[in-house]
Amino acid sequence: LYMVTSREEGGPKAILESMASGVPLVSTKVGMAPDVIKDGENGYLVDVEGLYARVCDLIENSKHRENFKMNGIKISVNYSWERIANLYYNKLYKLLLQ
């Protein structure tokens, strides 16, 4: 289980790292978390006050843990350096080189 408990954050890169590693995730709604985490599908998005309940749920519910692991790995592939580099190249740099 990985928890992001920040109230303000730029990334955090650890969200994608935990997903790619198959580690269940509970995060506050900071940085890119709302863009990457689909609440209840590949992690939990919570307010700081909701951390405790969601962490307890993951500790007690093995089905949720397994679903978050599998879905997190699937989502993290969309954010690989190779994929992101290709997107930047095709949508930005390729146009500038023409």
N, C-alpha and C positions, 0 to 999 in steps of 0.2 A: 504494500500500500504506500502510495506517495501522496503527500498533501502539499498544496500550495496555499499558504495562509496569508499571503500579502494583501494589503489594502490598495497598493499601487505597484505597478510592475510594467516593464517594457515588453518583455517576452511572455513569459519566461521560457527559455529554451528547454528547461527540464520537463515541461509538459510533453513535448514531442519525444524526448529521450525516454521518459517513463512509458509512454505508449509503445514506442518501438521495441522496448525491452519486455513488454507484456506485463507491466506492473500496473495494477488498478490505481485509479487516480481520483482524488477529490480536490477541487480547486475553487478558490474564490473567483469572482467575475472580473479578472484583471488581465491587462495586456491582450494577448491573442487567444486567451482561454475561451471566450465566447465564440470565437471563429472556428476553433478546432474541436472543442468538446460538445458533443450532442448529449445533453443532460439525460442520464438514465440509460444511454446506449453505449457510450465508450468512456464514461466517467460521470462524475457528479459536478455540477456547477452550483455553488452555494454562496450565500452571504456568510460573513464570518460567524454569525450566530448559528448557522445551520451546519457547521463543520462536524460537530459532535455526533449528531443524529446520522449523518451519512457515513461517517467513519464506522460507527457501530453497525450500520446496515451491512457494510462490506465485510466486516469481521465475522458477522453472524450468517451471512448469506453467500454460500460458495457459488451458487448459480450466477449471481450478479458479478462476483469476482471473475469467473471464467468468461462471461460475456464481455466484460470490460477489457479483459486481456486480449481476446480474439478481435474484437472490434477496434481496439486501440492500435493493434499492429496493422490492421487493414488501412486505417486512416493515416497513420504515420508515413506510409509509403508515398502518399500524395505530397509530402513535404520533404522528400529526399533532395539532396543537393543536385543530383543529376536532373531531376524533374524541374526543379526551380530554375536552374541554369538554362535549361531548354526553353522554359517559358519566357525568361528575360530575353534570351537571344531572339526567339521568334516574334515576340510582341514588341520589342524595343530596338535592339541593336540591328537586327536584320533590316528593319525599316530605315534606320539611319545610314546603312551601308549602301542602299539602293540609289 
